[in-house]
Amino acid sequence: MNIMKTLPVLCLALLLSNFLSAKEIKVSTTSELIKAVESANAGDRIYLKQGRYAFDATLTIKRDGSALAMISLLDDPTDAGRPLFDFSALPEKSSSNGLLLKASYWHIKGIDVTKAGHNGLKVQGGSHNLIEYCTFSQCRDTGLQLSDGASQNTVLNCDSFENSDSKKENADGFACKMDVGTGNKFVGCRSWNNMDDGWDGYLRGVDSVTTSYENCWAFLNGISKEGVISGGDGNGFKTGGSDDKTLKHNAVYIRCIAAANVADGFDHNSNRGNVTIYHCVAHNNKRNMAFLKDNPLSKLTVKNSIVHGPVGKLFADSIDINHNSWQAGAALKDDDFRSVDVKLLLLPRKVDGSLPDISYLVPIEVSHR
């Protein structure tokens, strides 16, 4: 037998088998949902009817899909509204996650998650998952967190906001941190009015991981929607950091915005890795960029970016910083831009879940972002 000729046939047979055995399951109650998740197989598509799903325990997902046949948990496209996962019955403690994704190859889309006693959604060790067009709000810790070796996951067009622990100091919007794996990416996500950071990349127990961020907006973190300053750090993007100040969290930011955060827009926090910032914007943060001399980055690259206001600190063992607004010779003014109104970052998303077109910090001569 020629194994090289046989492999494509076997792959096709596996794909066909997954397709033929896959089920479409429509659920409208919490008990139906739990049953569907516990019995899901590769290729299954679980459709959630609009309305409130109340939980008194964590919804844990353990069954894997496959690269050829992901398992999908989706809002019903025939409904005008969205499913709301309400975890308000869970007490505030570290085991009170709302959704706990301990599996790989899931596509979760169109769900609003609120009021979990800890993380709204925790991806714990899972890989190759797609979390799309979901919201995470008013949770007692981070809205969405990846850890425990979670790798190669994509978070697409999600919002995380107003997450607040009782001490108002430790709830982030998103976190790719602690013992997280590598290759995770955030695309088109927004994070605001969280009591700690917009994004937290603090590491513990792992080293030299890489996370990427594209078209992500972090704003108004470290402050409540009522305007009360929290006890948290209040950074937009915390690139890394670690207990012994030696670990490397490599981070790549492309077309990201950090605005009106209580502390730093782009924050160093003792990260020893490489940070790359392309085509990004920082405005109205206490420090727009804060990459410090103490325990410096290995390398900092900043290109084609705009900082409106004082730039901040840009130190690293090696730097590659050029073609940025502050290097053009003239200080920027408000009327150089179509708008400097941070509230534009809160405009509703498009029907497909993508970010709204806004004029915030777009130079006068440039068309809408």
C-alpha positions as CSV (number, residue, x, y, z in Angstrom):
1,M,0.0,0.0,0.0
2,N,1.2,3.5,-0.9
3,I,0.6,5.3,2.4
4,M,1.1,8.8,0.8
5,K,-1.6,8.1,-1.7
6,T,-3.9,6.6,0.9
7,L,-3.7,9.5,3.4
8,P,-5.9,12.0,1.4
9,V,-8.5,9.3,1.0
10,L,-8.5,8.6,4.7
11,C,-8.8,12.4,5.5
12,L,-11.7,12.7,3.1
13,A,-13.4,9.7,4.6
14,L,-13.0,11.2,8.1
15,L,-14.4,14.5,7.0
16,L,-17.4,12.8,5.4
17,S,-18.0,10.8,8.5
18,N,-17.9,13.9,10.7
19,F,-20.3,15.7,8.3
20,L,-22.8,12.8,8.1
21,S,-22.9,12.3,11.9
22,A,-23.0,15.9,12.9
23,K,-26.2,17.2,14.4
24,E,-28.0,20.5,14.6
25,I,-29.5,21.0,18.0
26,K,-31.8,23.9,19.0
27,V,-32.1,24.7,22.7
28,S,-34.2,27.3,24.5
29,T,-33.7,26.4,28.2
30,T,-30.7,26.1,30.5
31,S,-31.3,22.3,31.1
32,E,-31.4,21.7,27.3
33,L,-28.2,23.6,26.9
34,I,-26.3,21.7,29.5
35,K,-27.4,18.4,28.0
36,A,-26.4,19.5,24.5
37,V,-22.9,20.6,25.7
38,E,-22.3,17.4,27.7
39,S,-23.2,15.2,24.7
40,A,-21.8,17.3,21.8
41,N,-19.6,15.5,19.2
42,A,-17.3,16.9,16.5
43,G,-19.2,18.8,13.9
44,D,-22.3,19.4,16.0
45,R,-24.0,22.8,15.9
46,I,-25.9,24.0,19.0
47,Y,-28.2,26.9,18.3
48,L,-29.4,29.0,21.2
49,K,-32.8,30.7,21.1
50,Q,-32.8,34.3,22.3
51,G,-33.5,35.0,25.9
52,R,-32.1,34.6,29.4
53,Y,-30.3,31.4,30.5
54,A,-29.9,31.4,34.3
55,F,-27.2,29.2,35.9
56,D,-26.5,28.2,39.5
57,A,-23.2,26.5,38.6
58,T,-20.4,26.8,36.1
59,L,-21.1,25.5,32.6
60,T,-18.1,23.4,31.8
61,I,-17.2,22.3,28.3
62,K,-15.0,19.2,28.1
63,R,-15.7,17.5,24.8
64,D,-13.3,18.2,21.9
65,G,-14.2,19.0,18.3
66,S,-11.6,18.5,15.6
67,A,-9.7,20.5,13.1
68,L,-12.0,19.2,10.4
69,A,-15.2,19.5,12.4
70,M,-15.5,22.1,15.1
71,I,-18.3,22.0,17.7
72,S,-20.3,25.2,17.5
73,L,-22.3,27.0,20.2
74,L,-24.2,29.8,18.3
75,D,-27.0,32.3,18.7
76,D,-29.9,31.3,16.5
77,P,-29.7,33.4,13.3
78,T,-33.5,33.4,12.9
79,D,-33.9,35.4,16.2
80,A,-33.7,39.2,16.4
81,G,-32.3,39.1,20.0
82,R,-29.4,37.3,21.6
83,P,-29.0,34.6,24.3
84,L,-27.9,36.0,27.7
85,F,-26.0,33.7,30.1
86,D,-26.8,35.0,33.6
87,F,-24.4,33.7,36.3
88,S,-25.5,36.1,39.0
89,A,-26.4,33.1,41.3
90,L,-22.7,32.2,41.6
91,P,-20.8,33.6,44.7
92,E,-17.7,35.7,44.3
93,K,-14.9,33.2,44.5
94,S,-12.2,31.8,42.2
95,S,-14.1,28.6,41.3
96,S,-17.2,30.6,40.2
97,N,-16.4,30.9,36.5
98,G,-19.3,31.3,34.2
99,L,-18.2,29.3,31.2
100,L,-15.2,27.0,31.6
101,L,-13.8,25.9,28.3
102,K,-11.5,22.9,28.9
103,A,-11.8,21.6,25.3
104,S,-10.4,22.4,21.8
105,Y,-11.9,23.2,18.5
106,W,-15.1,25.0,19.6
107,H,-16.7,28.0,17.9
108,I,-18.7,30.1,20.4
109,K,-20.6,33.0,18.8
110,G,-23.2,35.6,19.6
111,I,-23.6,35.1,23.4
112,D,-23.8,37.7,26.1
113,V,-22.2,36.5,29.4
114,T,-22.8,38.5,32.6
115,K,-22.4,38.5,36.4
116,A,-20.1,35.5,36.9
117,G,-18.6,35.1,40.4
118,H,-15.1,35.0,38.7
119,N,-14.3,34.9,35.0
120,G,-17.1,35.2,32.6
121,L,-15.4,32.8,30.3
122,K,-12.2,31.0,31.2
123,V,-10.4,29.1,28.5
124,Q,-8.5,26.5,30.6
125,G,-5.9,24.6,28.5
126,G,-8.1,24.5,25.3
127,S,-6.6,25.3,21.9
128,H,-7.7,26.2,18.4
129,N,-11.0,27.7,19.7
130,L,-12.8,30.7,18.1
131,I,-14.7,33.0,20.5
132,E,-16.6,35.4,18.3
133,Y,-19.0,38.4,18.7
134,C,-19.6,37.7,22.4
135,T,-19.8,40.2,25.4
136,F,-18.6,39.7,28.9
137,S,-19.8,42.2,31.5
138,Q,-20.2,42.8,35.3
139,C,-18.2,39.7,36.2
140,R,-16.4,39.6,39.5
141,D,-13.0,39.0,37.8
142,T,-11.8,39.1,34.2
143,G,-14.5,39.0,31.6
144,L,-12.5,36.5,29.4
145,Q,-9.3,34.8,30.5
146,L,-7.0,32.4,28.8
147,S,-4.6,30.3,31.0
148,D,-3.5,26.8,32.0
149,G,-1.6,26.3,28.7
150,A,-4.4,27.6,26.4
151,S,-2.9,28.2,23.0
152,Q,-3.7,29.1,19.4
153,N,-7.1,30.5,20.3
154,T,-8.7,33.5,18.5
155,V,-11.0,36.0,20.2
156,L,-12.8,37.9,17.5
157,N,-15.0,41.0,17.7
158,C,-15.8,40.6,21.4
159,D,-16.5,43.3,24.1
160,S,-15.6,43.1,27.8
161,F,-16.8,45.9,30.0
162,E,-17.8,46.9,33.6
163,N,-16.1,43.9,35.2
164,S,-15.6,44.6,38.9
165,D,-14.6,42.6,41.9
166,S,-16.0,43.7,45.3
167,K,-12.7,45.4,46.1
168,K,-12.7,47.2,42.7
169,E,-9.1,46.4,42.0
170,N,-8.6,43.1,40.2
171,A,-11.1,42.7,37.3
172,D,-9.7,43.0,33.8
173,G,-11.5,43.1,30.5
174,F,-9.4,40.4,28.9
175,A,-6.5,38.4,30.2
176,C,-4.0,36.2,28.4
177,K,-1.9,35.5,31.5
178,M,-0.4,33.4,34.2
179,D,0.5,29.9,32.7
180,V,-1.1,30.6,29.3
181,G,0.2,29.0,26.2
182,T,1.4,30.8,23.0
183,G,-0.1,31.8,19.8
184,N,-3.3,33.3,21.1
185,K,-4.7,36.4,19.3
186,F,-7.4,39.1,19.8
187,V,-8.9,40.7,16.7
188,G,-11.4,43.5,16.7
189,C,-12.1,43.4,20.5
190,R,-12.9,46.3,22.9
191,S,-12.4,46.6,26.6
192,W,-13.7,49.5,28.8
193,N,-14.7,50.5,32.3
194,N,-13.0,47.5,33.9
195,M,-11.6,48.0,37.4
196,D,-8.1,46.8,36.6
197,D,-6.7,46.6,33.1
198,G,-8.2,46.4,29.6
199,W,-5.8,43.5,28.8
200,D,-3.5,41.8,31.3
201,G,-0.5,39.8,30.1
202,Y,1.1,39.0,33.5
203,L,2.9,35.6,33.5
204,R,3.6,33.1,36.2
205,G,5.2,29.6,35.5
206,V,5.7,30.0,31.8
207,D,8.2,32.0,29.7
208,S,8.6,33.2,26.1
209,V,5.0,33.1,25.0
210,T,3.6,35.3,22.2
211,T,0.2,37.0,22.0
212,S,-1.0,39.2,19.2
213,Y,-3.6,42.0,19.1
214,E,-5.1,43.5,16.0
215,N,-7.7,46.3,15.8
216,C,-8.3,46.2,19.5
217,W,-9.4,49.1,21.6
218,A,-8.7,49.6,25.3
219,F,-10.2,52.7,26.9
220,L,-11.5,54.1,30.2
221,N,-10.1,51.3,32.3
222,G,-9.5,51.8,36.0
223,I,-12.7,53.9,36.2
224,S,-16.3,53.0,36.5
225,K,-19.0,54.1,34.1
226,E,-20.1,56.6,36.7
227,G,-16.6,58.1,36.7
228,V,-15.3,56.7,40.0
229,I,-11.6,55.8,40.0
230,S,-11.0,52.2,41.0
231,G,-8.2,50.7,43.1
232,G,-6.9,48.7,40.2
233,D,-4.0,49.5,37.9
234,G,-6.0,51.1,35.2
235,N,-3.8,50.2,32.2
236,G,-5.1,49.8,28.7
237,F,-2.7,47.1,27.4
238,K,-0.5,45.5,30.1
239,T,2.0,43.7,27.9
240,G,3.4,41.3,30.6
241,G,5.2,41.3,33.9
242,S,6.0,38.5,36.4
243,D,6.7,37.9,40.1
244,D,10.5,37.7,39.6
245,K,10.5,40.3,36.8
246,T,12.4,38.0,34.4
247,L,9.6,36.4,32.2
248,K,9.1,37.3,28.6
249,H,5.7,37.9,27.1
250,N,6.2,38.8,23.5
251,A,3.3,41.0,22.3
252,V,2.4,42.3,18.9
253,Y,0.0,45.2,18.5
254,I,-1.4,46.2,15.1
255,R,-3.8,49.1,14.6
256,C,-4.8,49.2,18.3
257,I,-6.1,52.1,20.3
258,A,-5.3,52.9,24.0
259,A,-7.3,55.9,25.2
260,A,-8.3,57.6,28.4
261,N,-7.1,54.8,30.7
262,V,-6.4,55.9,34.3
263,A,-2.7,54.8,34.1
264,D,-0.8,53.6,31.0
265,G,-2.0,53.2,27.5
266,F,0.7,50.6,26.6
267,D,2.3,49.3,29.8
268,H,5.7,47.5,30.4
269,N,5.2,46.1,33.9
270,S,8.7,44.5,34.0
271,N,8.1,42.4,30.9
272,R,11.4,41.1,29.5
273,G,10.1,40.1,26.1
274,N,9.8,41.7,22.7
275,V,7.0,44.2,22.2
276,T,6.0,45.4,18.7
277,I,3.6,48.3,18.0
278,Y,2.5,49.1,14.5
279,H,0.0,51.7,13.3
280,C,-1.4,52.2,16.9
281,V,-2.9,55.2,18.7
282,A,-2.4,56.4,22.3
283,H,-4.2,59.4,23.7
284,N,-5.2,60.9,27.0
285,N,-3.8,58.2,29.2
286,K,-1.8,59.2,32.3
287,R,1.2,57.8,30.4
288,N,0.6,57.0,26.8
289,M,3.5,54.6,26.6
290,A,5.4,53.3,29.6
291,F,8.4,51.0,28.8
292,L,10.8,51.7,31.6
293,K,14.6,51.3,32.3
294,D,14.1,49.0,35.2
295,N,13.9,45.3,34.0
296,P,13.6,46.6,30.4
297,L,12.1,44.8,27.5
298,S,14.5,42.8,25.3
299,K,13.3,44.7,22.3
300,L,10.8,47.5,21.6
301,T,9.6,48.2,18.1
302,V,7.2,51.2,17.5
303,K,6.5,52.3,13.9
304,N,3.8,54.4,12.1
305,S,2.0,55.1,15.3
306,I,0.3,58.2,16.7
307,V,0.6,59.5,20.3
308,H,-1.5,62.6,21.0
309,G,0.0,64.2,24.1
310,P,3.2,63.3,25.9
311,V,4.7,60.1,24.5
312,G,6.0,58.6,27.8
313,K,8.9,56.2,28.2
314,L,10.4,54.1,25.4
315,F,13.3,52.1,26.9
316,A,14.5,48.6,26.0
317,D,17.7,46.7,25.5
318,S,17.2,47.2,21.8
319,I,14.9,49.7,20.2
320,D,13.6,50.2,16.6
321,I,11.4,53.3,16.8
322,N,10.7,55.3,13.6
323,H,8.1,57.0,11.4
324,N,5.9,58.0,14.4
325,S,3.9,61.1,15.0
326,W,6.2,62.6,17.6
327,Q,9.2,62.2,15.3
328,A,7.7,64.4,12.6
329,G,8.9,67.6,14.3
330,A,5.6,69.4,15.2
331,A,3.3,68.8,18.2
332,L,-0.1,67.5,17.4
333,K,-3.2,69.6,18.1
334,D,-6.9,68.5,18.6
335,D,-7.8,70.1,15.3
336,D,-5.4,67.9,13.4
337,F,-7.9,65.1,13.8
338,R,-11.5,64.5,12.7
339,S,-12.4,63.9,16.3
340,V,-10.8,63.5,19.7
341,D,-14.1,62.3,21.4
342,V,-13.3,59.0,23.2
343,K,-17.1,58.2,23.4
344,L,-16.9,57.3,19.7
345,L,-15.2,54.1,20.7
346,L,-18.5,53.1,22.3
347,L,-20.5,53.2,19.1
348,P,-22.5,50.0,18.3
349,R,-20.8,47.3,16.2
350,K,-21.9,46.5,12.7
351,V,-24.4,43.8,12.0
352,D,-21.7,41.3,11.3
353,G,-20.0,42.1,14.7
354,S,-17.1,44.1,13.3
355,L,-16.0,47.4,14.8
356,P,-17.9,50.6,13.9
357,D,-16.3,53.1,11.5
358,I,-15.2,56.0,13.6
359,S,-13.3,59.3,13.1
360,Y,-11.6,59.2,16.5
361,L,-7.9,60.2,16.2
362,V,-8.0,60.0,12.4
363,P,-5.9,62.7,10.9
364,I,-7.9,65.3,8.9
365,E,-6.4,64.2,5.6
366,V,-7.1,60.5,6.1
367,S,-10.4,58.8,5.5
368,H,-12.4,57.0,8.2
369,R,-10.7,54.2,10.1
